Amino acid sequence: MDKKVISTNRKAFHDFFIYDKFTAGIVLTGTEIKSIRSGGVNLKDSFAKIEDNEIFLYGMHISPFEHGNRYNHNPDRIRKLLLKKREILKIQDKVKKDGVTIVPTELFLSHGFAKLEVGLAKGKKLYDKRESIAKKSQERDISRLIKR
């Protein structure tokens, strides 16, 4: 698969347990896709919501395009995500039943189109975060010992 990763939401993996992942298209304007290709994207505090059987992405910052004079876009506008109806209904059911959040995890280009990977996430408690940090440091120490 021809996939070029543009941005990853590391904070999502730190703050949440990610369960299911879905790949969605994004409705963008011309200057937004140009800015994405140049890497001007921040997924840090973004999240998705389901409204009227459609998914919308909030808080994804796409920097204004440098050469986009008066036709430039609003950097923090709400963007529609493109998923199949069956996937939207599945996500909606899990959000209502399990109380999960829809969090974007990765933005990438696939065959010239911008795609967003969204995950169903459940928030970590403070002790879960500490546990995952300790586990990562142990794995790092083990890999250092193996290299020697």
C-alpha positions in Angstrom: 0.0 0.0 0.0 1.3 3.4 -1.0 1.2 5.3 2.3 3.2 8.4 3.4 2.6 9.3 7.1 2.3 13.1 7.5 1.4 13.3 11.3 1.0 11.0 14.2 -1.0 11.8 17.4 1.4 10.6 20.1 -0.6 12.2 22.8 -3.6 10.0 22.0 -1.5 6.9 22.6 -0.3 8.4 25.9 -3.7 9.5 27.2 -6.0 6.7 25.8 -6.2 2.9 25.2 -6.9 2.6 21.5 -9.2 -0.3 20.6 -10.6 -0.3 17.0 -9.2 1.7 14.2 -10.9 3.0 11.0 -9.5 4.8 8.0 -11.5 7.8 6.9 -11.3 10.3 4.1 -11.4 14.1 4.9 -13.3 16.8 3.1 -10.6 19.5 2.4 -10.2 22.7 0.4 -7.4 23.2 -2.1 -5.1 25.2 0.2 -5.6 22.6 3.0 -4.3 19.7 1.0 -1.3 21.8 -0.1 -0.5 22.6 3.5 -0.9 19.0 4.5 1.5 17.9 1.9 4.1 20.4 3.2 3.5 18.9 6.8 1.7 21.8 8.4 -0.7 19.7 10.5 -1.2 19.2 14.2 -3.5 16.4 15.6 -2.6 17.0 19.2 -6.0 18.1 20.8 -8.3 16.9 18.1 -11.3 14.6 18.4 -14.3 13.5 16.4 -18.1 13.7 17.0 -21.0 12.0 15.4 -23.8 14.4 14.4 -26.8 13.4 12.3 -25.1 10.1 11.2 -22.1 12.0 10.0 -18.7 12.3 11.6 -17.0 15.7 12.1 -13.4 16.4 13.2 -12.8 19.2 15.7 -9.5 20.7 16.7 -7.2 19.6 13.9 -5.0 22.5 13.1 -3.9 22.8 9.4 -1.5 25.8 9.0 -2.5 28.4 6.4 -0.7 27.7 3.0 2.2 30.1 2.5 1.3 31.0 -1.1 -2.5 31.0 -0.6 -3.3 34.8 -0.4 -7.0 35.6 0.0 -8.2 32.1 -0.8 -6.6 30.6 2.3 -8.6 28.5 4.7 -9.5 28.8 8.4 -6.8 26.7 10.2 -9.2 25.4 12.9 -12.4 24.8 11.0 -14.6 21.7 11.5 -13.9 19.1 8.9 -16.2 16.3 7.7 -14.9 12.7 7.7 -15.9 10.2 5.1 -16.8 6.7 6.3 -19.2 4.1 5.1 -22.6 4.2 6.7 -22.1 0.8 8.3 -18.8 1.9 9.9 -20.5 5.1 11.2 -23.3 3.1 12.8 -20.8 0.7 14.4 -18.8 3.6 15.8 -22.0 5.3 17.0 -23.2 2.1 18.8 -19.8 1.7 20.6 -19.7 5.4 21.6 -23.2 5.1 23.2 -22.8 1.7 24.7 -19.2 1.7 25.9 -18.6 5.4 26.4 -15.5 5.6 24.2 -14.1 8.6 22.4 -13.3 9.0 18.7 -9.6 10.1 18.5 -7.5 10.6 15.4 -4.3 8.7 15.6 -2.6 9.2 12.2 -2.8 11.4 9.1 -1.3 10.0 5.9 -1.4 10.4 2.1 -2.6 7.3 0.1 -2.4 7.6 -3.7 -2.5 11.4 -3.4 -5.5 11.6 -1.1 -5.4 12.6 2.6 -6.7 9.9 4.9 -7.1 10.0 8.6 -6.9 6.9 10.9 -9.4 7.3 13.8 -9.5 5.1 16.8 -12.1 4.3 19.4 -10.4 5.1 22.7 -11.0 4.9 26.4 -9.2 7.3 28.7 -6.3 6.1 30.8 -6.1 6.7 34.5 -3.0 8.2 36.1 -1.8 4.9 37.3 -2.2 3.4 33.8 0.0 6.2 32.4 2.7 5.6 35.0 2.5 1.8 34.3 3.0 2.3 30.5 5.9 4.7 31.1 7.6 2.2 33.4 7.1 -0.6 30.9 8.6 1.5 28.1 11.6 2.4 30.2 12.1 -1.3 31.0 11.9 -2.2 27.3 14.5 0.5 26.5 16.9 -0.8 29.2 16.6 -4.3 27.9 17.3 -3.2 24.4 20.4 -1.3 25.6 21.7 -4.4 27.4 21.1 -6.6 24.3 23.1 -4.1 22.1 26.1 -4.4 24.3 
